[in-house]
Amino acid sequence: MIKRLQKIHLIDKETAFLWGPRQTGKSTLLKQRFPHAPYYDLLLSDEFERINRRPATLREEVLAIQQDTQQQPVIIDEVQKVPALLDDIQWLMVNHGKQFILCGSSARKLKRSAANLLGGRAIRYELYPFIYKELPHFDLLRALNHGLLPRHYLSDHPEILIKSYIGDYLREEIAAEAHIRNIPAFGRFLEAAAFSHGEMLNYQNIASESGVSAPTVKEYFQILQDTFIGRMLPSFRKRPKRRVIHAPKFYFFDMGMTNILLRRGKIFPRSENFGKAFEHFIFQEISAHRHYSGLDYSLAYWRTASQLEVDFILGEHEIALEVKGTENVTPHHLKNLRAFMEEYSVKHAIVVAMVQKPRVVGNIHIMPWRYFLDQLWDGKLIK
């Protein structure tokens, strides 16, 4: 059994949301953590029909729960499928002290239907795909090729699973939930967005490739964020002396899915695709760490109009980080960090690479990727 690092801390009678993309392991985590809790799975067609037809049924059944399970939270999986439940849930919380864990793969339907989001009463958690520290025998090349969704990473034949995930879930189910009428255009958008993965977004160019308008492309990107399929990386703009780029970058949530969308083929060390996938992997680790650690520090990238760029800025003045898929870090690889440090002071300037041992060049630390991630997850770099 793989132990996940995301902890679900339920304080007093507080309710919690657990969000995350489909197949990240949310249901498995909750069943392991709360094996005796009353459980409603709205992915099951009969359960969905029963509750959707008459949402008040949930309230009546929760009030009838026997005393021996009173101390367990009520878990509702894929809660976004019946937004009307949230009114009854809030009533049960306020009037009867009931505690819920509301699990979902999309906040979009709740937002668009103006659903009751419990007035700020719920704690928010998010589950990411596997991370390095969760896997005892972590295989970097396997992660870069398979991705880190549990089912895909553990499979010896992930490609067919990933293609099914993209076709059945991304192109069909998400499009249906978002009421997208032009599904072929949304499919073209996904492929165009993949070619912009990890790059600054140009909405007009993506719109031209997708055959839709730029405002529609912006809406499609919002759909991907609401369904946790990807996230934006903003530019770092704090008191710039140089002219900086303001466009955000976009990253999909999983390397395996990105590989299939881009038709990359197998990723090997020392290839261009290796470097891009390796940067994506480090981004995923940082994104998970800032949430799992509870620190929620800012995360951005820095790029000037003169093409100087630092991959990731963690916190306001904590870490400036460059990611290089090379075994030989040279002075040329350090110039962007040095430019950033001419303008800002940071606690740590780091290059993460495929080097064998850590070393220091001036005030820049060059770290093997495992060493960097151990330092990050052990709380030695950012607090």
C-alpha positions in Angstrom: 0.0 0.0 0.0 1.4 3.4 -1.0 1.0 6.0 1.7 -0.1 9.4 0.4 1.4 12.5 2.0 -1.8 14.5 1.8 -3.3 14.4 5.3 -7.0 15.0 5.9 -7.1 16.8 9.2 -10.7 17.2 10.5 -10.9 19.8 13.2 -13.8 19.7 15.6 -16.9 19.5 13.4 -15.4 21.2 10.3 -16.3 19.9 6.9 -13.7 19.5 4.2 -13.6 19.6 0.4 -11.1 17.2 -1.3 -10.5 18.3 -4.9 -8.3 16.7 -7.6 -8.3 15.4 -11.1 -10.0 12.0 -11.8 -7.9 9.0 -11.0 -5.5 10.7 -8.6 -6.6 8.4 -5.8 -9.1 10.5 -3.9 -11.6 7.8 -3.2 -8.9 5.3 -2.3 -7.3 7.8 0.2 -10.7 8.5 1.9 -11.6 4.8 2.2 -8.2 4.1 3.7 -8.4 7.0 6.1 -12.1 6.6 7.1 -13.0 3.0 6.5 -16.2 3.1 8.6 -17.6 6.4 7.3 -21.0 6.5 5.6 -20.1 6.8 1.9 -22.1 8.1 -1.1 -20.5 7.6 -4.5 -22.3 9.7 -7.1 -20.3 8.1 -9.9 -22.5 5.1 -9.5 -25.5 5.6 -11.8 -28.1 4.2 -9.3 -26.8 6.3 -6.4 -26.7 9.4 -8.6 -30.2 8.9 -9.9 -31.6 8.3 -6.4 -30.0 11.4 -4.9 -30.4 13.7 -7.9 -34.1 12.9 -8.2 -34.7 14.0 -4.6 -31.7 15.7 -2.9 -33.5 15.8 0.4 -33.0 12.0 0.6 -29.4 12.7 1.8 -30.6 14.9 4.7 -33.1 12.3 5.9 -30.5 9.4 5.7 -27.8 11.4 7.5 -30.2 12.2 10.3 -31.0 8.5 10.6 -27.3 7.4 10.9 -26.8 5.0 13.8 -25.0 6.2 16.9 -21.9 4.0 16.3 -21.1 5.9 13.1 -22.0 9.3 14.5 -18.3 10.2 15.0 -17.4 9.5 11.4 -17.7 12.1 8.7 -20.2 11.5 5.9 -18.2 11.2 2.6 -19.8 12.3 -0.7 -17.8 11.4 -3.8 -18.1 13.6 -6.9 -20.3 16.0 -5.1 -20.3 18.4 -8.0 -22.7 16.1 -9.9 -25.6 17.2 -7.6 -24.9 20.9 -6.6 -28.3 21.1 -4.8 -26.9 18.9 -2.0 -24.8 21.7 -0.6 -27.8 23.5 0.9 -28.9 20.4 2.8 -25.2 19.8 3.8 -24.9 23.3 5.3 -28.2 22.8 7.1 -27.0 19.6 8.6 -23.7 21.2 9.6 -25.3 24.2 11.3 -28.3 22.6 12.9 -27.0 19.1 13.8 -23.2 19.5 13.9 -22.7 16.9 11.1 -19.3 16.7 9.5 -18.7 15.9 5.8 -15.9 15.3 3.4 -17.0 16.4 -0.1 -14.8 14.9 -2.8 -14.8 16.2 -6.4 -12.9 16.4 -9.6 -14.5 19.7 -10.7 -15.5 22.9 -9.0 -16.8 24.3 -12.2 -20.4 23.1 -12.0 -20.7 24.3 -8.5 -19.4 27.8 -9.4 -21.5 28.1 -12.5 -24.7 27.0 -10.8 -24.1 29.5 -8.0 -24.2 26.5 -5.7 -23.8 27.1 -1.9 -20.0 26.6 -1.2 -20.8 26.5 2.5 -20.0 30.1 3.3 -16.3 29.5 3.9 -17.1 26.9 6.5 -15.2 24.1 4.7 -11.5 23.3 4.8 -10.0 22.9 1.3 -7.7 20.0 0.4 -6.3 19.0 -3.0 -4.8 15.6 -4.1 -2.1 15.5 -6.7 -0.8 12.5 -8.7 1.9 10.5 -7.0 5.0 12.5 -5.8 8.6 11.5 -5.4 8.4 11.1 -1.6 5.4 8.7 -1.8 7.1 6.1 -3.9 9.8 4.0 -2.1 11.5 3.0 -5.4 10.8 6.1 -7.4 11.9 5.7 -11.1 12.4 9.1 -12.8 12.3 7.8 -16.3 9.1 5.8 -15.6 7.5 9.0 -14.2 8.5 11.1 -17.2 7.2 8.5 -19.6 4.1 7.1 -17.8 3.1 10.2 -15.8 2.3 10.0 -12.1 -1.4 9.2 -12.0 -1.4 6.0 -9.8 -2.9 3.7 -12.4 -0.7 4.9 -15.2 2.6 5.0 -13.3 2.1 1.4 -12.0 1.1 0.0 -15.3 3.5 -1.7 -17.7 1.4 -0.5 -20.6 0.3 3.0 -19.8 -0.2 4.4 -23.3 -3.6 2.8 -23.9 -4.7 3.9 -20.4 -3.6 7.5 -21.0 -5.2 7.7 -24.5 -8.5 6.4 -22.9 -8.2 9.1 -20.2 -7.7 11.8 -22.8 -10.5 10.6 -25.0 -13.2 9.5 -22.6 -12.5 12.0 -19.8 -10.9 15.1 -21.2 -12.5 15.3 -24.6 -15.9 13.9 -23.7 -16.8 14.2 -20.0 -15.2 17.5 -19.3 -16.6 19.0 -22.5 -20.1 17.7 -21.6 -19.9 19.1 -18.0 -18.8 22.5 -19.3 -21.6 22.4 -21.9 -19.2 22.7 -24.8 -21.1 22.2 -28.0 -18.1 22.1 -30.4 -16.3 19.0 -29.0 -14.0 18.7 -32.1 -12.8 22.3 -31.5 -12.2 21.5 -27.8 -10.1 18.5 -28.9 -8.1 20.7 -31.2 -7.7 23.2 -28.4 -6.3 20.4 -26.1 -3.6 19.6 -28.7 -2.8 23.3 -29.3 -2.6 23.9 -25.5 -0.2 20.9 -25.2 2.2 22.6 -27.7 2.0 25.7 -25.4 2.6 23.6 -22.3 5.3 25.2 -20.1 5.5 28.2 -22.5 4.1 31.7 -22.3 0.5 31.7 -23.5 -0.5 33.5 -26.7 -4.3 33.2 -26.8 -4.6 34.4 -30.3 -2.2 31.8 -31.7 -4.0 29.0 -29.9 -7.3 30.3 -31.1 -6.1 30.2 -34.7 -4.9 26.6 -34.3 -8.2 25.6 -32.6 -10.6 27.3 -35.0 -12.3 29.3 -32.2 -12.0 32.9 -30.8 -9.5 34.1 -28.3 -12.2 34.7 -25.7 -13.3 31.0 -26.2 -9.7 29.9 -25.7 -9.5 31.8 -22.4 -12.7 30.1 -21.3 -11.3 26.7 -22.3 -8.2 27.3 -20.2 -10.5 28.3 -17.3 -12.3 24.9 -17.7 -9.0 23.1 -17.4 -8.2 25.0 -14.2 -11.7 24.4 -12.7 -11.3 20.7 -13.4 -7.8 20.6 -12.1 -6.4 19.4 -15.4 -3.9 22.2 -15.5 -2.7 25.3 -13.7 -1.4 28.7 -14.6 2.1 29.9 -13.6 2.1 33.7 -13.3 5.0 36.0 -14.0 7.0 37.4 -11.2 6.5 41.2 -11.3 7.6 42.6 -7.9 9.1 46.0 -8.4 10.9 45.1 -11.6 13.9 47.3 -12.8 14.0 45.5 -16.1 11.0 45.3 -18.4 9.4 41.9 -17.7 6.9 39.7 -19.5 3.4 39.5 -18.0 1.9 36.6 -19.9 1.3 33.5 -17.7 2.5 30.0 -18.5 0.3 26.9 -18.4 1.2 23.4 -17.2 -1.0 20.3 -17.5 -1.2 18.3 -14.3 0.5 15.2 -15.6 3.5 14.4 -17.8 2.1 11.2 -19.3 -1.0 13.0 -20.6 1.2 15.8 -22.0 3.4 13.3 -23.8 0.5 11.7 -25.5 -1.0 15.0 -26.6 2.3 16.0 -28.0 3.1 12.6 -29.6 6.5 12.7 -28.0 7.2 9.0 -28.1 9.6 7.5 -25.5 11.6 10.0 -23.5 15.3 9.3 -23.1 18.0 11.1 -21.1 19.9 13.9 -22.8 17.1 14.5 -25.3 15.3 17.8 -25.7 12.0 16.2 -24.6 13.7 14.9 -21.5 14.6 18.4 -20.4 11.0 19.7 -20.9 9.5 16.7 -19.1 12.0 17.0 -16.3 11.1 20.7 -15.8 7.4 19.6 -15.7 8.1 17.0 -13.1 9.9 19.5 -10.8 6.9 21.9 -11.3 4.5 19.2 -10.2 6.6 18.5 -7.1 6.7 22.1 -6.1 3.0 22.6 -6.7 2.2 19.6 -4.5 4.7 20.7 -1.8 3.2 24.2 -1.4 -0.2 22.7 -0.8 0.7 19.6 1.2 3.1 21.5 3.5 0.3 24.1 4.3 2.8 26.9 3.4 0.9 28.0 0.2 3.8 30.1 -0.8 3.6 32.0 -4.1 5.0 30.3 -7.3 5.9 32.2 -10.4 8.4 32.5 -13.2 10.6 35.5 -14.2 11.3 36.5 -17.8 12.5 39.9 -19.1 11.9 41.4 -22.5 15.6 40.7 -23.3 14.9 36.9 -22.9 16.5 36.4 -19.5 14.4 33.8 -17.7 14.3 31.9 -14.3 12.1 28.9 -14.3 10.5 29.2 -10.9 10.4 31.7 -8.1 9.2 30.2 -4.8 7.8 32.7 -2.3 8.7 36.4 -2.4 12.4 36.1 -1.6 12.9 32.4 -0.8 14.1 30.5 -3.8 15.0 31.3 -7.4 15.2 28.0 -9.2 16.5 26.8 -12.6 15.8 23.3 -13.9 18.3 21.7 -16.3 18.1 18.2 -17.7 21.9 18.1 -18.1 24.7 16.3 -16.2 27.1 19.1 -16.9 26.1 22.5 -15.4 28.4 25.2 -16.9 28.7 29.0 -16.1 26.3 29.6 -19.1 23.5 27.8 -17.2 23.9 30.3 -14.3 23.6 33.6 -16.1 19.8 34.0 -15.7 20.0 33.3 -11.9 22.8 35.9 -11.6 20.7 38.4 -13.5 17.8 37.8 -11.2 20.0 38.2 -8.1 21.2 41.5 -9.5 17.7 42.8 -9.1 16.4 40.8 -6.1 17.8 39.2 -3.0 16.9 35.6 -2.4 17.7 33.1 0.4 18.5 30.3 -2.1 19.6 30.4 -5.7 19.5 26.8 -7.0 20.1 24.9 -10.2 18.4 21.4 -10.1 20.1 19.1 -12.6 21.1 15.5 -13.4 24.4 16.1 -11.6 25.8 13.4 -9.2 26.7 15.6 -6.2 25.8 19.0 -4.9 28.2 21.8 -5.2 28.3 25.6 -4.8 29.5 28.1 -7.4 29.7 31.6 -5.9 26.3 31.9 -4.2 24.5 29.5 -6.5 23.8 25.9 -5.3 23.8 23.2 -7.9 21.9 20.2 -6.7 21.0 16.7 -7.9 17.3 16.4 -8.3 16.9 13.8 -5.5 18.9 16.0 -3.1 16.8 19.0 -3.9 13.5 17.2 -3.5 14.7 15.7 -0.2 15.6 19.1 1.1 12.3 20.6 -0.1 10.1 17.9 1.4 12.1 17.8 4.6 11.4 21.5 5.2 15.0 22.6 4.9 14.6 25.0 2.0 11.4 26.9 2.6 9.5 27.3 5.9 
